[in-house]
C-alpha cells in the first residue's frame, strides 16, 4: 500500500503532538482523563522551565516483564539525560516509588515524607506509641509523617470513583514534589495546587482524628458499662 505525502505528514504530526502531550504525564495506562493530563503537563512544564528539572508521572496498570518498580524506573531513566525525577504508580502491583537519575536531586524534596503512609504528626505519634519495637523504632515512626499520596490511596472509594482516587492521590503527590523543588530553588509555581492540596490533607486529618475521638468515647462507655454491671452483680 502506498501512502501519500499528505497522509504521511498527518501521521507524523499526530505522533509528534502525542509525544509532546505526554512529556510530563510520561505514561498513563489508567486515567485517560484530558483534564488530568492537562493539569500534569501544565505544572510539569512550568517546573521544568523554571528549574530545569523534569518531574515525570507514570501511571501503570501493571509492571511489565516481572520487573520490580525500581528496575522499571531505572530502565526508563537510561533514555532520559536531563535531570529527571520519576513518580511511578502501579495499580495491580500496589506499588509507588520516586526515583531520580541524579542523587543530588533528592536534596530538593523529601522522598520519605511524600511517600509516608501517615498524613499528620499526631497520627504518627499515636502509631509510634502503640506499634513501636523500642526507643529507636519509636523515634523513627514518630518522625514519619506528612504523606501526600498513600493516605489518599488508602481511603475507600465509592463504586466508579477508584480512578478519581488514583488521579487525586498521584496529582497531590506530584504537586507536593513540584512545590518542594520550587521552594528549594526559590521560585514560585503559578500552576501549583497550593491551598487545595492542604485542604485535602486537612480533611483526611479531621476524619482520622474523628475516628480516634469516637474510639476513645466508645472505650470509656464500655468501661463504664462494665463497671455498672459489676456493681449490679454485687
C-alpha positions in Angstrom: 0.0 0.0 0.0 1.3 3.5 -0.9 0.9 6.5 1.3 0.6 10.0 0.0 2.9 12.7 1.4 -0.1 14.4 2.9 -1.1 11.3 4.8 2.4 10.6 6.0 2.7 14.2 7.2 -0.6 13.9 9.1 0.6 10.7 10.8 3.9 12.4 11.8 2.0 15.4 13.1 -0.3 13.2 15.3 2.7 11.2 16.6 4.6 14.4 17.4 1.7 16.0 19.1 1.1 12.9 21.2 4.7 12.8 22.2 4.5 16.4 23.3 1.3 16.0 25.2 2.9 13.1 27.2 6.1 14.8 28.2 5.4 15.0 31.9 2.5 12.6 32.2 5.1 10.2 30.8 2.9 7.1 30.7 -0.8 6.7 31.5 -2.4 3.2 31.4 -5.1 4.1 34.0 -6.7 7.5 34.0 -7.1 8.7 30.3 -8.6 12.0 31.5 -7.9 15.0 29.4 -8.1 17.4 32.4 -5.8 15.3 34.5 -3.4 15.1 31.6 -3.5 18.9 31.0 -3.0 19.7 34.7 0.1 17.5 35.0 1.5 18.9 31.8 0.9 22.5 32.8 2.6 22.1 36.2 5.4 19.9 34.9 6.2 22.3 32.0 6.3 25.3 34.4 8.5 23.4 36.9 10.9 22.4 34.1 11.1 25.9 32.6 11.9 27.5 36.0 14.2 24.9 37.5 15.5 22.7 34.6 14.2 19.6 36.4 11.8 17.2 34.6 9.2 15.7 37.0 7.5 12.9 35.2 4.4 10.9 36.3 3.9 7.3 35.3 0.6 5.5 35.9 0.8 1.8 35.2 -1.8 -0.9 35.2 0.9 -3.5 36.0 4.7 -3.6 36.0 6.0 -5.4 32.8 8.2 -8.4 32.5 8.2 -9.3 36.2 10.3 -6.3 37.0 10.1 -4.6 40.3 9.3 -0.9 40.3 12.9 0.3 40.8 14.1 -1.8 37.9 11.4 -0.5 35.7 12.2 3.1 36.6 15.9 2.5 36.1 15.3 1.3 32.6 13.3 4.4 31.7 15.9 6.7 33.2 18.6 5.3 30.8 16.9 7.2 28.0 16.4 10.5 29.9 19.6 12.5 30.0 18.3 15.8 31.6 17.8 16.0 35.4 14.7 13.8 35.8 12.6 12.6 38.7 10.0 9.8 38.1 6.9 9.4 40.3 5.6 5.9 39.5 2.4 4.1 40.5 1.4 0.6 39.5 -2.2 -0.3 40.3 -2.2 -4.2 40.3 1.2 -4.3 42.0 0.1 -1.8 44.6 3.5 -0.1 44.3 4.6 3.6 44.4 8.1 4.9 44.1 10.1 8.0 43.4 13.4 7.7 41.6 15.8 10.3 40.3 18.6 9.9 37.7 21.0 12.1 39.9 21.3 11.6 43.6 21.7 15.4 44.0 18.0 15.8 43.0 16.9 14.3 46.3 18.2 17.4 48.1 15.3 19.4 46.6 12.5 17.3 48.1 11.8 14.9 50.9 11.1 11.5 49.4 10.4 9.8 52.7 7.8 12.4 53.6 6.0 12.3 50.3 5.7 8.5 50.4 4.8 8.3 54.1 1.7 6.3 54.9 0.9 8.7 57.7 -0.7 12.1 57.0 -0.1 14.0 60.3 2.5 14.2 63.1 -0.3 13.5 65.7 -1.2 10.3 63.8 2.5 9.3 63.6 2.9 9.8 67.4 -0.1 7.7 68.1 1.0 4.9 65.8 4.6 5.1 67.3 3.1 4.8 70.8 1.3 1.6 70.0 3.4 -0.1 67.4 7.0 0.7 68.3 9.6 -2.0 68.9 11.8 0.0 71.2 13.0 3.6 71.5 14.8 3.7 68.2 11.7 2.4 66.4 9.6 5.0 68.3 11.9 7.8 67.1 11.8 6.7 63.5 8.0 6.2 63.5 7.2 9.5 65.2 9.1 11.5 62.5 7.5 9.6 59.6 4.5 11.8 58.6 3.3 14.3 56.1 2.5 11.7 53.4 0.6 13.2 50.4 -0.1 10.1 48.3 -0.5 6.9 50.4 -3.1 8.3 52.9 -5.3 9.2 49.9 -4.8 5.9 48.1 -5.6 4.0 51.4 -9.0 5.7 51.6 -12.1 3.8 50.4 -13.6 4.9 47.1 -17.3 4.6 46.1 -18.2 2.5 43.1 -16.9 4.1 39.9 -14.7 6.6 41.8 -11.5 4.5 42.0 -9.8 6.2 39.1 -10.7 9.6 40.6 -9.0 8.5 43.8 -5.9 7.4 41.9 -5.7 10.7 39.9 -6.3 12.8 43.0 -3.7 11.0 45.1 -1.0 11.0 42.4 -1.5 14.6 41.4 -1.4 15.5 45.1 2.0 13.8 45.4 3.2 15.3 42.1 2.3 18.8 43.3 3.9 18.2 46.6 7.2 17.3 45.0 7.0 20.1 42.5 6.3 22.7 45.2 9.2 21.4 47.3 11.6 21.6 44.4 10.4 25.1 43.6 10.8 26.2 47.2 14.4 24.8 47.2 15.1 26.7 44.0 13.5 29.9 45.3 10.9 30.0 42.5 7.1 30.3 42.6 4.9 28.0 40.6 1.7 29.7 39.3 0.1 26.3 38.5 0.7 24.6 41.8 -2.3 23.3 43.7 -1.2 25.0 46.9 -4.2 25.5 49.2 -6.4 22.8 47.6 -3.7 20.2 48.5 -3.5 21.4 52.0 -7.3 21.4 52.3 -7.4 17.8 51.1 -4.9 16.7 53.7 -6.7 18.7 56.4 -9.9 16.8 55.5 -8.0 13.4 55.9 -6.7 14.5 59.3 -10.1 15.6 60.5 -11.6 12.2 59.5 -8.7 10.4 61.2 -9.0 12.4 64.4 -12.7 11.8 64.4 -12.2 8.1 64.4 -9.7 8.4 67.3 -12.2 10.5 69.4 -15.0 8.1 68.5 -12.8 5.1 69.6 -11.9 6.8 72.9 -15.6 7.6 73.6 -16.7 4.1 72.9 -13.9 2.7 75.1 -14.9 4.9 78.0 -18.6 3.9 77.6 -17.6 0.3 77.5 -15.6 0.6 80.7 -18.4 2.5 82.4 -21.0 -0.1 81.3 -18.8 -2.9 82.6 -18.3 -1.1 85.9 -22.0 -0.7 86.3 -22.6 -4.4 85.7 -20.0 -5.3 88.3 -21.8 -3.1 90.8 -25.2 -4.5 90.0 -23.9 -8.1 90.4 -22.6 -7.3 93.8 
